[in-house]
Amino acid sequence: MERAAVFLAELAPQALRVFEYLLRNPGRRIHCTELVDKVLGRPNEGDPARRVAGVLSGMSKGHSNSGRRLPFYWWKAPEGSAGATYAVRPSVAAVFLAAQLGQ
């Protein structure tokens, strides 16, 4: 839980918002367009996959300083579709939510 708290403390603001959305939806695969629409709060213009990937690069400091792997999974779009999907395991979400409450 200590490493989870370090990870959370180091996240860039937009990356934290995206990650918190994933934590509130554990076990569910969430498409990048939903993350843009529901979390990033701007019209879904351009390439939502690149936009989400750019925001998630704001996790790099937390990732390196916490000494843990990224706490979510992602899947490339199936051939012929666009955009990735992201998810957090329920057990991982529980650890991060507990760490957040402990701060």
C-alpha positions in Angstrom: 0.0 0.0 0.0 3.0 2.3 0.6 4.1 2.0 -3.0 0.6 2.7 -4.2 0.5 5.9 -2.1 3.9 6.9 -3.6 2.6 6.2 -7.1 -0.6 8.3 -6.5 1.4 11.2 -5.1 3.5 11.4 -8.1 0.8 11.4 -10.8 0.2 14.4 -13.1 -3.3 15.9 -12.5 -4.9 14.6 -15.7 -3.3 11.2 -15.3 -4.7 11.0 -11.7 -8.2 11.8 -13.0 -8.0 9.1 -15.6 -6.6 6.6 -13.1 -9.3 7.5 -10.6 -12.0 6.8 -13.2 -10.5 3.4 -13.9 -10.4 2.7 -10.1 -14.1 3.6 -9.8 -14.8 1.0 -12.6 -12.7 -2.0 -11.6 -12.6 -4.9 -13.9 -14.4 -3.1 -16.7 -12.6 -2.4 -20.0 -13.0 1.3 -20.8 -12.4 2.6 -24.3 -10.2 5.6 -24.8 -13.2 7.6 -26.2 -15.1 7.1 -22.9 -12.0 8.4 -21.0 -11.9 11.5 -23.1 -15.6 12.1 -22.9 -16.1 11.4 -19.2 -12.8 12.4 -17.6 -10.9 14.8 -19.7 -13.9 17.0 -20.2 -13.3 18.3 -23.7 -14.9 17.3 -27.0 -13.6 14.1 -28.4 -11.7 15.7 -31.3 -8.8 14.3 -33.2 -7.3 11.0 -32.0 -8.6 10.0 -28.6 -6.1 7.1 -28.4 -3.2 9.4 -28.7 -4.7 11.9 -26.3 -5.2 9.2 -23.6 -1.8 7.8 -24.2 -0.3 11.3 -23.8 -2.2 11.8 -20.5 -1.1 8.5 -19.2 2.5 9.4 -19.9 2.0 11.6 -16.8 2.3 8.4 -14.8 6.0 8.0 -15.6 7.3 9.7 -12.5 5.0 7.7 -10.2 5.8 4.5 -12.0 9.6 5.0 -11.7 9.5 6.3 -8.1 7.1 3.7 -6.7 9.2 0.8 -8.0 6.0 -1.0 -9.2 4.6 -1.8 -12.6 1.8 0.3 -14.1 -1.4 -0.7 -12.2 -3.6 -1.0 -15.2 -3.8 -3.1 -18.4 -4.4 -1.9 -21.9 -5.4 -3.6 -25.1 -4.8 -2.4 -28.7 -7.9 -2.0 -30.8 -8.9 -5.0 -32.9 -7.8 -4.9 -36.5 -10.1 -2.5 -38.4 -11.0 -0.4 -35.3 -9.4 2.5 -33.5 -8.4 3.2 -30.0 -7.2 1.2 -27.0 -9.1 0.0 -24.0 -7.9 0.2 -20.4 -8.8 -1.6 -17.2 -7.8 -2.1 -13.5 -8.2 -5.4 -11.7 -10.6 -5.2 -8.8 -7.9 -6.3 -6.3 -5.5 -3.6 -7.6 -8.3 -0.9 -7.4 -8.9 -1.9 -3.7 -5.3 -1.4 -2.8 -5.2 2.0 -4.5 -8.5 3.2 -3.1 -7.3 2.2 0.4 -4.0 4.0 -0.2 -6.0 7.1 -1.3 -8.1 7.0 1.9 -5.0 6.7 4.0 -3.5 9.9 2.7 
